[in-house]
Amino acid sequence: MKYLALVYYQEQIMNQMSQQEWDSLNQECMACGEKLQSTGHMLDGSALQSVETATTVRVRNGKVTVTDGPFAETKEQLAGFYLLEARDINEAIQLAGNIPPARYGSIEIRPVRELQTEDNSSGGKGDSSP
């Protein structure tokens, strides 16, 4: 089963790191990704640029609005993601526990919902509806 592991941390805290600390953390993240890939557990992943670069798009009554910044003000910002392949949620939790930024923030794990075609619909919002 596929799980998305969303990496959150407070950018303000990360910005206070020395360049050496930041580089070391990034090296740890790359090593973690390589290990997860080598065991077949990581399907994809990437770090994100600062929340200051975010743009939020909304459509209301057919009208598109664009706002600079994230959707909502939060204490922790989305920093990146790992798309994991795991047997079950317990294995996904175990894998996410090895993601280095978990020491500074949190890792949110969510099962990936596979969208179904009409011919192959399991029918239920929790299962297949967009």
Secondary structure, 3 states (H helix, E strand, C coil): CEEEEEEEECHHHHHCCCHHHHHHHHHHHHHHHHHHHHCCCEEEEEECCCHHHCEEEEEECCEEEEEECCCCCCCCEEEEEEEEECCCHHHHHHHHCCCHHHHCCEEEEEECCCCCCHHHCCCCCCCCCC
